Amino acid sequence: MKADQRRESFEPKTREEWSSFIARELQATRQAYLAKPAFLLGHSRSEQQTTADYAGRELLELVQNAADAAAEVGGLGRVLIQVTPGCLYVANTGQPFRTGGVTSLMTAHTSDKPTRAARMIGAKGLGFRAILNWTEAPLISSGPLEIGFSRDHASAQVTDLERQSPEIAKKLRSAKADSAPLLVFPAAGDALEEHLDIGTTGILNHVRTLRIQGYDTVVAAPFRDQRAYEKAIEQAREFEPSFLLFVSALHEIRIQLPEEQERDWSIEQDEEVDGDVKIRLTSGTDTEVQTWILRQRQGIRECPIFCVTGIWSMLPERSKDDDDFQGTAGRTSEGLRAP
């Protein structure tokens, strides 16, 4: 086996192996910038543009990533959306991050999802960048991996590159670049806690607590400002139980918001009637069951398209021939949508 093939097949199994891998990737990135200074400016602009393009989809992108992780291990995934005044946490079960996933964070358009499964919701490695609309210090704990980002850490990396390369300094000054690309400069291992932003240590401790509770991956996004917090609350409230109909790999979504009752939605296939799906909704001490009839066909690109043909949510004993039809919804390979 050739050396490059061995590198491609290598997957870190320990915290130390992840730290070594990320250190090598970071060094390779720095060498690339020194060799081609224009890359640094291009990556900065690309990150800013992609972040802006995905505005309004911050929470959805994280949940879709969770669905993809669950699909890789056969489904029955669980997701926790937890919003506190200082931070958003999205925790999920499923396949932990691989090296390809980390590489796609550092460099856009390099996601390994297309080679793993064409039917995954996300396939470009771009959606995670949406969270940069809300935070400048995201944290990820996944399997043995702990990785974090911060504006101060990224700026320090760029300042060091400017000292080594007058051309980099010149290009950044002429372009009036106001910020370094964030995700290309991760910190892991001992460097992670060393470069954490002030106040982030408590967030990292809570991330570790969620991992102990049985989640394979936790993403934390400390809020940049009050507006980011308000947007997270708004998007969490907009989630509907019917979301579970279009992400078959997920079994449960829990939503915890400040001063609100926890919402817990779980889905299970009806064993008696083919095609029926029941969603159990729990809010505080109140529970109800929705029953949906689903019909599946293959789309133009052989992507699954699900049609919801009816809902008898409050009266599960009603006949499925009842005319009390309440809507339709669909899914395409480009993501989730509801007409």
N, C-alpha and C positions, 0 to 999 in steps of 0.2 A: 504494500500500500504506500502510495506517495505521501510526502510530508503534508501537502496541502489537503489531501483527502483525510488524513488522520486528524488535522485541525478541524475540518468540517464535521467529523463524526464525534468529536469530543464534546461532552456535556459535563459541566462541573457538578460534583456531588457534595461538596462541602463549602462552607463559607469561605475558607481559605482559597479553594480552587476558583470560586467566583471572583474573589478579590484579584487574583492573579490574572484571570481572563480579562477583567475590566481594565486593569492596569495596562495590559498589552494593547487592548483596543484603544485606550486613551493615548498611549504613546504613538500608535500608528496614525491616529487622527492628527496629533500635533505634528508629526513628521510630514503628513500630507499638506497641512497648512503652510508649513515652512517651505515645502517644495513648490506649492501653488497657492500663493497668498490670496488669490481671488476666490478660492474655495471657501475661505472663512466668511467673507462678506456675502457670498452666495448662500451659504447655509443659514446665516443670520436672517437674510431677507426671506428665504424659503420658510423658515420656522415661523416668522411673524405672519406671513401670508396664509399659511395653512391654518395657523391658530385662528386668524380672523375668519377664514372660510368656514370653519366648523363651529363658530359661535352659535349658541342656542342648542347645541347637541352634546354639551359637556357630559351630563349624566348618562344620556342614552349611549354614548360611545363606550363608557366604562362598563355598562351593563351588557352591551353587545360583546365586548371582549370577554366578559364572564361567561356568556352563553357559548362562545367559541371554545373556551377552556373546558367547559362541561361536556361539550360535544366530543372532545378528543378522548374522554374516558368513558363514553357510553351514556352520557346524559345524567338525569336526576340531580342536576346542579342546584345548589342553594346560593342565594345572593342576599346580602345584607346591605342596605343603604342607610347610613347613619349620618345625620347632620347635627353638628354642635355649633354654637356661635363662633367657634374658632376654626373648624375644620370639617371637611367632608371625608367620610370613610366609605369605601365600597369594598366589601369582602366577598369572596366566592370560593366554592369548592371547584375542583377540576384540575386540569393539567397545569402545573406551575410553569413559570417562564423558562424558556430555553435560551440558548445563546443567540439564536436567530431573532428572538423577540427583543432581547436587549439591543442587538445591533440595529434593529429597525427603529428603536427609540433614538439611538444616536444618529442614525442616518436615514432620512425619509426614503420611501419607495423601496425599502429592502426587506419588507416583511416576508417571513417564510411561510405565511399562511397559504398562498396560492399553491405551493408545492406540496402542502400537507393535505389540504382539503378544499376543493373548488367551491363547495357549498357553504363555506364559512361566511358569516355575515360580513366580517371585515377582511379585506384582502390586500390592503395597500400599506398598512403600518402607519397610517396618518392620523387616525381618529383620536389616539391618546393625546395628541397635541392640542386638542380642544380644551383640555383641562388647564392649559396655560392662560386661558382667559380669566381664570379664577385664582391662580396660584403662581408663585415663583419658587416654590420649594416643595415639589411633590416627592413623596416617599413611596417605595414599593417593597413589600416583603412577600416573597414567593418561593416556596420550597426552602432551600438553604440560602437563597439570595436575599440580601438587603441592599438596596441601592437608593440613593437620594440625589437631589439636585438643589442648587441654590444660586441665586443671582450673584452673591458675593464670590462663591467658588468659581463660577464661570468667568466673572470679570477678572479674577486673579489669574486664571489660566491665560486669558487673552493678553493681559498686561505682561505676563512672562513671555508670551510669543512676540509681542511688540519689541521687547528688549532684545530678543534674538534676531528679529527680522525688521530692519528699518522699512522694508517694502510693505509689510503688514501694517505697520504704524501709519505709513503714508496713505495707504488705501482706505483705512478706517477713518482717518482725518478728512480725506477728500470726499468720502461718501457721507460724512457726518453721521456715522453709525452710532446710535444712542444706546445700544445694548448688545452684549455678546449672545450668541446662540446658547440656549440653556441646556438642552437635552444632549448635546454632543459632549458635555463635560460632566459625567456622572462621578459620584463618590461612593465607594463601597468599602466594606471591612472597617479597619481602624480609621480610615480617612473619612468614613461616613459621619461618625459622631464628632470628629474633629472639625468638619466643615458644616455641621448643621447650623441653620439660622437660629438666632436667639429665640427661645420659646418652643423650639421644635422637639426638644428632648422628651417632653411629656407626651407629645403626639406619637413619637416613635415607641414609647412604652405602651401606649394604648394599642398601637398596631400589633405589638407583640402579644398583648392580651387577647386580641381577636384571633390571632393565629392559634393560641392555646385552646380557644373555644371550638376549634375544628375547621377553620377556613384555611384553604391552601394558599390563597393569595389575598393580600390586602393592599389597596391603593389609598393613600392619604393625601389630601390636598388642603394644606393650611390656607385659609382665605386671605387674599391680598387686601381686601377691604370689605366694608359693610355691604356694598352693592353685590359683591360676589356671593356673600352669605345669603342675601335675599334671593338671588337668582337660583341658588342651589335649593332653597326651600320651595321656590316656585316650581322648578322642574320636578322635584320629588312629589309634590302634590298633584302634578299633572299625570303621573303614572297611573294607568288603569289596570285592573286585573286581567283584562282581555289581552294585555301584552304577552301573557304566558301562552296564548294560543299560537303565537307566531315564532316562538323560540322553544321548540320541542325539547331541547336539551336541558331546559330549566324546569325544576319541580317546585321551587319555592322562592318567593321574594318577600323579604321583611323590610319595612320602612320605619325608621325611628326618627322623629322630628321633635325639637324642643317643645315642651308643654302640650304635646298632642299624644293621643293614644297610639300605641304601636299598631301598624297594619301588617297583617301576615296573610299572604295569599299562597295557597298550595294547589297543585293540579294533579289529577289522577285520571287515568283512563277508565271509563265505565266498562266493567267486565261483561255486562249483560247485553249491551247494545253496541255493535260495531260503529265507531265513528263518534260516539258521544264522549264529551270531555266535561268533567266536573271541576269547578274551581271553588275551593273552600276559602271564604273570606272571614278573617277574624280581626275585629277592631275592639281592643279592650276585652270586655266580657261578652260582646255581641258576635254571633257567628251566623252566616248565611251560606247557602250553596247555590252557585249558578251552574246550569247545565247548558252546554252548547253542542250543536250538531256540526261537525266539520266534514267537508268533502275536499279531497285532494286530487289534483291533476298535475301533469307536468307542463311546465312553461316552455317558451321558445328555446331557452338556453338550458333546458333540463333542470331548472331550479324549481323547488317546490312552491306552489301557489296554493294557499289555503283559503277557502271560501267559507265564511261563517254563514250558515243558512238559517239560523234562528236562535232565539234565546228564550229560555223559560226560567229565568233566574230566581224569581221569588216563589214560583209555583211548580216545583219539580214534578208534581204528580200530573200536570196537565199533559194532554195528548200532543205528540209531535206533529199532528196534522192541524194544530191550532193555527189560526191566521194571525195571531198576535206577533207579527214579525217586527223586529226592532233594528235591523241594520245588516250591513255587510262590511267586510274588511278584507284586505289582501296583502300578500307579501311578494316581493320580487327579489332578484339576486343583488340588487343595488342597495338593499337595506329594508327597513321597515316603513310602512306607510299605512294610512287609513283614509279611505276616500270620504 
